[in-house]
Amino acid sequence: MKNLLLFSTLLLTTAGAFAQLSVKPNGTTDSYVYVKDQVLYVANEINLTRNTNGPSTTEASIYLRENGQLIQGGTTSNNSGNGQLSVQQNTPETNNWAYYYWCSPVGYPGTLATPQPAGNPWAGIVNVYEPLPLTSVTAARLAAITPYKDGSPTPMTISTRWLYTHKFPGTEAEADYQRINANTAVPPGYGFTMKGVGWAVPGINVTYDFRGRPNSGTFTIPVDTGLMTLAGNPYPSALDLNKLFYDLPDNAALGTFRYYDEDRTVASHYYSQKPYGYGVYTVGTEDTDNIPNNIPPGTLGVYAEAPFYYYNSGGGNGTQVGTGGTDQNKRFAPIGQGIMFVGDANGPVKIKNSYRVFFKEDTAGSVFQRPDGNTTPDEGNNAGGPTLSTSAETTTNVDNRTPQTRIWAIFDEAVTRDMVIAFYDQATDGYDRGLDGLSAQDLKTDAYFPIGNDNDRKPYVINGTNYSLDKQIPIAFKVKNNAQIRLVVVEEVKKPYQHAYLFDSQENTYKELNNATASGVILTLPAGTYDNRFFIVFRNPNIKRDTPQTELEAKDAVLANVNVFQNNPVQQMEVSNPEGYTINSAMVYDMNGKLVIQEKNLGSKNKYSFYTGNLSDGVYLVKLTTSEDFILDYKVIVHNK
């Protein structure tokens, strides 16, 4: 079809697919497309003519609501017209002092004059509207602006004082940002900073309505080694960062992604008082199957949370005061998300229509960088056309994360660095693109994984590596003043090891790391840099269970160290496990073969107990099963008085 002319209001609640799409008023009758919770797919260009005759509630030509998304094919943008697409994004916690990083999904199509040039126009605050939900789901008014430092929620008034872009590879230094003011000064594909509205702390839920010509086509972003460029998702649909990252050779210069976060409980505009930081996201292994509603293991990626710190002009160092947001779902960048692209080399990065997918926000893999999000997978894919996201029943309970261990290094109970060891079969001990995440902040007191050659090792907060029992993973500490360091394992996902230790090569000591011990491992270190002393290892040669043995020797060692004792005076059965073997299950049978006690996933505690006061006097058979599938048999006599 050459053109589809909509001469009356069209409500689209199921998927729509068009070769081309034209939406314009029919005389005095407004026309628009309303897409709710579905995908609108257009293979080529879109032409939109602004509605001017009807009420302001139908000003736009296309409305995307409740996860409605627009996907376009092709490699170039020929979108045209002065009409608007309307799409919304919200920030649950925002106020006059809170920054969010945005990337506009639309550009400013100019005045009502015709003809309008084709392509992707630049964006600015003129594309931001205030929704009017009490009027209708389509009603909105252009957000007001103020040159002063504070905006206001009603009517929505945005301060232009905090609107900046970061178009060239650089650092967090203020000179590397370019001020926007009220101009349409953001090229398509680039991100921008914007502070919120309101006086609540930590903030209120604010919805922004972006209106303008929808972006489509290819956008080129410059990156350089270790430096940041503010870009993001430029489309009114989800953007698959895994596809973007592994499109080689076009995007070989891209190293990783960073997400801005901050402490929104601080009511201050000043960097010296506003704790903030950057979280680091690595994409994981390449997803090559292109199967809708499927996220192969290892391709969801890994996120290390932002450590918060205070900025100073002497180089960005300061005192951290906490840990950032907890959202781990970053693979599918949602509409409006601004992201810092970090280079592995000097060169361009291309953002293309082929990376666009219909993937609903607030599902596993797609969460706007903000305080909250849930984890129910529900994906679509646009390979060869739109694919609907229908039901998540088959994937809801599937954990697609790669095996990983998340460790917090807490300095003097005030400074927290989040680090992740991610286990991939194909990873190495050296640098692995897409698997290792370079630290976003060079802090004066810090912890990190040193990766690289001895004369060129860099600090990483995500270490992608393979697993072996004899693996030694270096972990480094940089201490400005004497400090107490507490290492805590806060999360273990499908861990490949039985036990993990912090090995001090200088003291020749092994201290166990596990998420069952909230106090963690305590170190006290004087000022200095320790990058070749401490290692995370997975066996302790001083413990029998960690010594390599034959299967028979290993089972005998377990039998020799795990004992079951019936403590009749207190009516309980006790299991002694001093070596900390992992026990998967404990089952107790009476002499008739009836199962009377069953416990699963006991873990590696040194002692367990089970109440036996409800059992009849007699002999019982106890079967313990270890993680090595060893079955240990015991007999106990229960005698209750």
C-alpha positions in Angstrom: 0.0 0.0 0.0 1.3 3.4 -0.9 -0.5 5.4 1.8 -3.0 4.8 4.4 -5.3 7.8 5.0 -7.2 7.8 8.2 -10.3 9.9 7.7 -11.7 9.3 11.2 -10.5 8.4 14.6 -8.9 5.0 14.6 -8.5 3.0 17.9 -5.7 0.4 17.5 -5.7 -2.1 20.3 -4.1 -5.0 18.4 -1.0 -5.1 16.4 -0.8 -3.0 13.2 1.6 -3.5 10.3 2.0 -1.1 7.4 4.4 -0.5 4.5 4.0 3.2 4.9 1.7 5.2 7.2 0.1 8.6 6.7 -2.2 10.2 9.3 -3.8 13.5 8.6 -7.1 15.3 9.3 -10.1 14.9 7.0 -11.2 18.4 6.6 -12.6 19.5 10.0 -12.3 16.0 11.4 -9.3 15.1 13.5 -7.6 11.8 12.8 -5.3 9.8 15.1 -4.0 6.3 15.9 -4.3 5.1 19.5 -2.0 2.1 20.3 -2.5 0.5 23.7 -0.2 -2.2 25.0 0.7 -3.4 21.5 3.1 -2.7 18.7 2.6 -0.6 15.6 5.0 -1.7 12.8 5.8 0.5 9.8 8.2 -0.9 7.2 9.2 2.4 5.8 8.3 6.1 6.4 5.6 7.9 8.3 3.9 11.2 7.3 2.0 13.0 10.0 -0.2 16.1 9.7 -1.0 17.9 12.9 -4.6 18.1 14.0 -5.7 21.7 14.4 -9.5 21.8 14.0 -10.6 19.7 16.9 -10.1 19.9 20.7 -6.5 19.9 22.1 -7.1 16.4 23.4 -6.6 15.1 19.8 -3.7 17.3 18.8 -1.3 14.4 18.1 -1.5 11.9 15.2 -0.3 8.8 17.0 -0.7 8.0 20.7 1.3 5.2 22.4 -0.1 4.3 25.7 0.4 1.5 28.4 3.5 0.0 26.7 2.3 0.7 23.2 5.3 1.0 20.9 6.2 2.0 17.4 8.8 0.1 15.3 10.0 1.1 11.9 12.2 -0.9 9.5 14.7 0.3 7.0 18.0 2.0 7.5 17.2 5.7 6.7 14.7 8.1 8.1 12.2 9.7 5.7 9.6 10.6 8.3 8.0 13.9 7.5 5.2 16.3 8.3 4.3 18.7 11.2 2.2 16.1 13.1 3.2 14.5 16.4 3.6 11.1 18.0 2.8 11.1 21.7 4.5 8.7 24.1 4.9 8.9 27.9 7.6 8.0 30.5 7.5 8.5 34.3 9.9 9.0 37.2 8.4 7.6 40.5 10.8 9.6 42.6 11.6 13.1 41.4 11.8 16.6 42.7 13.4 20.0 41.9 16.8 18.6 42.9 16.7 15.2 41.1 18.5 14.6 37.8 17.4 12.0 35.3 19.1 11.2 32.1 16.9 11.2 29.0 17.0 10.5 25.3 14.1 11.9 23.4 12.1 9.5 21.2 10.9 12.4 19.0 12.2 15.6 17.5 10.7 19.0 17.1 8.9 19.1 13.6 8.9 22.9 13.6 6.0 25.3 12.9 2.6 24.5 11.4 3.9 25.7 8.0 4.2 23.2 5.2 6.0 21.5 3.6 8.1 20.1 6.4 11.6 18.6 5.6 12.0 14.8 6.0 14.3 13.2 8.5 15.0 13.4 12.3 14.8 17.0 13.6 16.7 18.0 16.8 14.9 17.8 20.2 14.6 20.1 23.2 12.3 21.1 26.1 9.7 22.1 23.4 9.1 18.3 23.0 8.0 17.8 26.7 4.4 18.1 27.6 2.3 17.7 30.8 -0.3 15.0 30.6 -3.9 16.0 31.6 -5.3 12.7 32.8 -8.4 14.2 34.3 -9.4 15.4 30.8 -8.6 12.3 28.8 -5.8 9.8 28.1 -4.7 11.9 25.1 -4.9 15.4 26.5 -1.7 17.3 27.4 -0.3 20.8 27.4 3.2 22.0 26.6 5.3 22.2 29.8 6.1 25.7 30.9 9.7 26.7 31.5 11.6 28.9 33.9 15.2 30.2 33.9 15.3 29.9 37.7 16.7 26.9 39.5 13.4 25.4 40.7 10.5 24.1 38.6 7.0 23.3 39.8 4.6 20.3 39.4 1.3 22.1 38.7 1.2 23.4 36.1 4.3 21.5 35.1 7.2 24.0 34.9 10.7 22.8 34.1 13.8 24.7 34.9 16.0 25.3 31.8 19.0 25.8 34.1 19.7 22.1 34.4 19.3 21.1 30.7 22.6 19.8 29.4 23.8 17.3 26.8 27.2 15.6 26.6 27.9 15.2 22.9 31.6 14.5 22.9 33.6 11.8 24.6 34.7 13.2 28.0 34.4 12.9 31.8 32.1 14.2 34.5 33.9 17.5 34.5 31.4 20.4 34.1 33.2 21.7 31.0 32.4 18.5 29.1 28.6 19.2 29.2 26.9 21.5 26.7 24.0 23.7 28.0 20.7 23.4 26.1 18.5 26.2 27.6 15.1 26.4 25.8 16.6 25.6 22.4 16.1 22.5 20.2 19.8 21.7 20.7 19.8 17.9 21.2 20.7 16.0 18.1 18.7 12.8 17.6 20.3 9.8 19.3 22.0 11.9 22.0 20.8 12.2 25.6 20.2 15.1 27.9 20.0 15.8 31.6 16.8 17.3 33.1 15.8 17.9 36.7 12.4 17.1 37.9 9.6 19.1 39.5 8.2 19.3 43.0 9.4 19.7 46.6 8.8 16.3 48.1 11.7 14.2 49.3 12.6 11.7 48.0 10.1 12.7 45.4 6.7 12.4 43.6 5.7 10.3 40.6 5.8 12.5 37.5 4.8 11.5 34.0 6.2 13.3 31.0 4.6 13.3 27.6 7.1 13.5 24.7 5.5 14.8 21.5 7.0 15.3 18.1 8.1 13.5 14.9 9.1 10.0 15.8 12.8 9.2 15.3 13.8 6.5 12.9 16.9 5.3 11.0 20.6 5.2 12.0 22.3 7.6 14.5 26.1 7.8 14.9 27.6 8.5 18.3 31.3 9.2 18.9 33.1 7.3 21.7 36.7 7.2 22.9 38.7 4.9 25.2 37.5 5.1 28.8 35.4 8.3 28.1 31.7 8.9 28.2 29.2 10.2 25.6 25.6 10.8 26.6 23.4 8.9 24.2 20.5 6.4 24.9 17.4 5.0 23.2 16.3 7.4 20.5 13.2 5.4 19.4 9.5 5.1 20.6 10.2 1.4 21.2 12.5 -0.7 23.3 16.2 -0.9 22.2 18.1 -4.2 22.5 21.6 -3.2 23.9 22.9 -6.8 23.2 22.2 -6.4 19.5 23.7 -3.0 19.5 26.9 -4.1 21.3 27.6 -7.1 19.1 26.9 -5.5 15.7 30.5 -5.8 14.5 32.5 -4.1 13.1 30.2 -1.1 13.3 30.2 -0.9 17.1 33.6 -2.5 17.9 34.7 0.7 19.6 32.0 0.5 22.3 33.1 -0.8 25.7 30.2 -0.7 28.1 27.3 1.4 29.4 26.8 3.6 32.5 23.6 4.6 34.2 23.4 7.7 36.4 21.9 7.4 39.9 21.8 9.6 42.9 20.5 10.0 46.5 17.1 11.7 46.0 16.6 12.3 49.7 19.1 15.2 49.6 17.3 18.5 48.8 20.3 20.3 47.3 21.4 21.4 43.8 25.0 21.5 44.7 27.4 18.7 43.6 29.3 19.1 46.8 26.2 18.2 48.8 24.5 15.8 46.3 25.7 12.2 46.5 25.6 10.5 43.1 27.3 8.0 40.9 27.3 5.8 37.8 26.2 2.1 37.7 28.0 -0.1 35.2 26.2 -2.5 32.8 27.8 -5.3 30.7 25.7 -7.0 28.1 27.0 -10.6 28.7 27.4 -13.1 25.8 25.9 -12.5 22.4 22.3 -13.5 21.8 22.2 -15.1 18.3 19.0 -17.1 18.3 16.5 -14.2 17.6 13.7 -16.2 19.1 10.8 -14.1 20.5 10.0 -14.4 24.2 13.4 -16.1 24.8 16.4 -14.7 26.6 19.2 -17.3 26.4 21.3 -17.7 29.7 24.1 -15.3 29.9 22.6 -12.7 27.5 20.6 -10.7 30.0 23.8 -8.9 31.2 25.1 -7.8 34.6 24.7 -4.5 36.4 26.9 -3.2 39.2 25.2 -0.5 41.3 26.5 3.0 41.5 28.5 4.0 44.5 27.4 7.4 45.7 30.0 10.1 46.3 30.4 13.9 46.4 31.9 15.7 43.4 34.7 18.2 43.7 36.5 20.1 40.9 39.8 18.6 41.8 39.1 15.4 39.8 35.7 14.0 40.9 36.8 12.3 44.0 35.0 12.6 47.3 33.3 10.7 50.1 30.8 8.0 49.2 27.8 7.7 51.4 25.9 4.7 50.1 24.9 2.3 47.3 22.7 3.2 44.4 19.5 1.8 42.9 18.8 -1.9 42.8 17.3 -2.4 39.3 19.4 -5.0 37.5 17.3 -5.2 34.2 19.2 -3.2 31.6 19.3 -5.2 28.3 16.2 -3.7 26.7 16.5 0.1 27.1 13.0 1.5 27.5 11.6 4.6 25.8 13.3 7.8 26.9 16.3 6.2 28.6 19.5 8.2 28.6 22.7 6.2 28.8 26.4 7.0 28.9 28.2 5.1 26.2 31.8 4.3 27.2 34.5 3.6 24.6 36.9 0.7 24.2 38.6 2.7 21.4 38.2 5.8 19.4 35.5 5.5 16.9 31.8 5.8 16.1 28.9 3.8 17.5 25.8 3.3 15.4 22.2 3.0 16.8 20.0 1.3 14.2 16.4 0.4 13.5 17.4 -3.2 13.5 18.1 -3.1 17.3 14.4 -2.1 18.0 12.2 -4.7 19.7 8.7 -4.7 21.2 9.7 -5.4 24.8 7.4 -4.2 27.6 8.9 -2.0 30.2 9.0 -3.2 33.9 9.7 -6.7 32.7 12.9 -8.7 33.2 15.4 -6.9 31.0 13.7 -3.5 30.6 13.5 -1.0 33.5 13.9 2.8 33.2 16.8 3.8 35.5 14.7 4.7 38.6 14.1 3.3 42.1 11.5 0.6 41.3 10.9 -2.2 38.8 9.5 -5.7 38.7 10.8 -8.8 37.0 8.2 -10.6 34.8 9.6 -11.5 31.4 7.5 -10.6 28.3 9.4 -10.0 25.0 8.7 -9.5 21.4 11.1 -9.2 18.4 10.9 -7.3 15.1 12.9 -9.6 13.0 11.1 -9.6 9.7 8.2 -7.6 11.1 6.5 -7.1 14.4 6.1 -9.9 16.9 3.5 -9.5 19.6 4.3 -9.9 23.3 1.5 -12.1 24.5 2.0 -14.3 27.6 4.9 -14.7 30.0 3.6 -18.0 31.4 6.4 -20.0 29.9 9.2 -17.7 31.1 8.1 -16.1 34.3 9.9 -18.6 36.5 13.0 -18.9 34.4 16.1 -17.3 35.8 18.0 -16.1 32.7 20.9 -14.6 34.7 24.4 -15.9 34.3 25.9 -17.5 37.4 27.3 -14.6 39.5 28.4 -13.5 42.9 27.7 -10.0 44.1 30.1 -8.6 46.7 29.9 -5.4 48.7 33.1 -3.8 50.0 32.1 -1.5 52.8 34.7 0.9 54.0 34.3 2.2 57.6 30.5 1.4 57.5 30.0 4.4 55.2 31.5 3.7 51.8 30.0 0.9 49.7 31.4 -0.5 46.4 29.3 -3.0 44.6 31.2 -5.6 42.6 30.1 -8.7 40.6 32.0 -11.8 39.5 30.1 -13.3 36.5 30.9 -16.8 35.4 30.9 -17.6 31.6 32.4 -20.7 30.1 34.0 -18.7 27.3 35.5 -16.0 29.5 39.2 -15.6 30.3 41.3 -14.2 33.1 42.1 -11.2 30.9 39.8 -8.5 29.5 36.7 -9.9 27.8 34.7 -7.3 25.8 31.0 -7.4 26.9 31.8 -9.4 30.0 34.1 -7.1 32.0 32.9 -3.7 33.3 35.3 -0.9 33.9 34.8 1.1 37.1 33.0 4.3 36.5 34.6 6.3 39.3 38.2 6.6 40.4 37.7 7.0 44.1 40.4 7.7 46.7 39.2 4.8 48.8 37.9 1.9 46.7 37.8 -1.8 45.8 38.0 -3.3 42.4 39.1 -6.3 40.3 42.5 -5.5 38.6 42.4 -6.9 35.0 45.0 -6.6 32.3 48.7 -7.0 31.9 50.9 -6.3 35.0 52.0 -3.0 33.6 48.6 -2.0 32.4 46.0 -3.3 34.8 42.7 -1.3 35.1 40.1 -1.3 37.8 36.9 -3.3 37.0 33.7 -3.6 39.0 32.3 -6.5 36.9 34.7 -9.4 36.3 33.6 -11.9 33.7 35.6 -15.1 34.1 35.4 -18.9 33.8 35.2 -21.2 36.8 37.6 -23.7 38.0 38.2 -25.1 41.5 41.8 -23.7 41.5 40.9 -20.3 40.1 42.4 -17.2 41.9 40.6 -14.0 41.2 42.6 -10.9 42.3 40.7 -8.3 44.3 42.4 -5.0 45.0 41.9 -2.3 47.6 42.9 1.4 47.5 42.9 3.0 51.0 43.5 6.7 51.5 43.6 6.5 55.3 43.6 3.6 57.7 40.3 1.8 57.1 38.2 -1.1 58.2 36.9 -3.0 55.1 33.9 -5.4 55.4 33.4 -7.8 52.5 29.8 -9.1 52.3 28.4 -11.5 49.8 24.9 -10.0 49.2 23.8 -12.3 46.3 24.7 -15.6 44.8 23.0 -16.7 41.5 23.5 -20.3 40.4 26.9 -20.3 41.8 29.3 -23.0 40.3 31.3 -23.4 43.4 30.6 -24.9 46.8 32.7 -22.5 48.9 34.5 -19.2 48.3 37.2 -17.6 50.4 39.2 -14.4 50.6 42.9 -15.6 50.4 45.5 -13.3 51.9 48.7 -14.3 50.2 50.8 -12.3 52.7 49.3 -13.8 55.8 48.5 -17.1 54.2 45.0 -17.1 55.6 41.6 -18.1 54.1 38.4 -16.5 55.3 35.1 -17.9 54.0 32.8 -15.7 51.9 29.1 -16.6 51.8 25.7 -14.8 51.9 24.7 -16.6 55.1 27.0 -14.4 57.1 25.8 -10.8 57.3 28.9 -9.6 59.1 31.1 -10.8 56.2 34.9 -10.8 56.3 36.6 -8.0 58.2 39.9 -6.5 57.1 41.8 -3.6 58.7 44.4 -2.0 56.4 46.7 1.0 56.6 46.8 3.5 53.8 48.1 2.2 50.6 47.2 0.2 47.4 46.8 -3.6 47.6 46.5 -5.0 44.1 48.5 -8.2 44.4 47.9 -9.5 47.9 44.2 -10.6 48.1 42.4 -13.2 45.9 39.0 -14.8 45.8 39.5 -18.6 45.7 37.2 -21.6 45.8 39.1 -24.1 47.9 41.0 -24.0 51.2 43.9 -26.5 51.2 43.7 -26.5 55.0 40.2 -28.1 54.9 39.7 -31.7 53.9 36.5 -31.0 52.0 38.5 -28.7 49.6 41.3 -31.1 49.0 41.1 -32.9 45.6 40.1 -36.6 46.2 38.7 -39.6 44.4 35.0 -39.9 44.7 35.4 -42.7 47.2 37.8 -40.7 49.3 35.5 -37.7 49.1 32.5 -39.7 50.3 34.6 -41.2 53.1 35.7 -37.7 54.1 32.1 -36.5 54.3 31.1 -39.6 56.4 34.0 -39.0 58.7 33.0 -35.4 59.3 29.1 -35.4 59.2 27.4 -37.0 62.2 23.8 -37.4 63.3 22.9 -37.5 67.0 19.6 -38.0 68.7 19.3 -35.7 71.7 16.3 -37.3 73.5 16.3 -35.0 76.6 15.5 -32.0 74.4 13.5 -34.1 71.8 15.5 -33.2 68.8 17.7 -34.8 66.2 21.0 -33.0 65.6 23.3 -33.0 62.6 26.9 -32.0 63.0 28.7 -30.6 59.9 31.9 -28.9 61.1 33.5 -28.8 57.6 30.5 -27.1 56.1 29.5 -29.5 53.4 26.4 -28.5 51.4 23.5 -30.7 52.4 20.7 -30.7 49.9 18.1 -32.8 51.8 17.5 -34.6 55.0 14.8 -37.4 55.2 13.8 -39.5 58.2 11.9 -42.8 57.8 10.3 -45.1 60.4 11.0 -48.8 60.3 7.9 -49.3 58.1 9.4 -47.1 55.4 7.1 -44.1 56.1 8.7 -40.7 55.6 8.2 -38.7 58.8 10.6 -35.7 58.4 11.7 -34.1 55.1 13.9 -31.0 54.8 15.4 -29.5 51.6 18.1 -27.1 50.8 19.7 -27.1 54.2 22.9 -25.4 52.9 26.3 -25.5 54.5 25.7 -24.6 58.1 27.8 -26.4 60.7 24.8 -27.6 62.7 21.1 -28.5 62.1 18.4 -29.7 64.4 14.9 -31.3 63.9 12.1 -31.6 66.4 11.3 -35.3 67.2 8.9 -34.8 70.1 6.0 -35.8 67.9 7.5 -39.1 66.9 6.8 -42.5 68.4 9.5 -44.3 70.3 11.6 -46.5 68.1 14.4 -46.8 65.6 14.5 -44.4 62.6 16.6 -44.3 59.4 18.2 -40.9 58.5 19.3 -40.2 54.9 21.3 -37.1 54.1 22.1 -36.1 50.5 25.0 -33.7 49.8 25.5 -31.4 46.8 27.9 -34.1 45.4 24.9 -36.5 45.4 26.5 -38.6 48.2 23.8 -40.4 50.2 24.7 -40.8 53.9 22.8 -43.3 56.0 22.4 -43.2 59.8 20.2 -44.8 62.5 18.9 -43.1 65.6 16.7 -44.2 68.5 14.0 -41.9 69.6 12.8 -42.2 73.1 10.5 -39.5 74.3 9.6 -39.2 78.0 
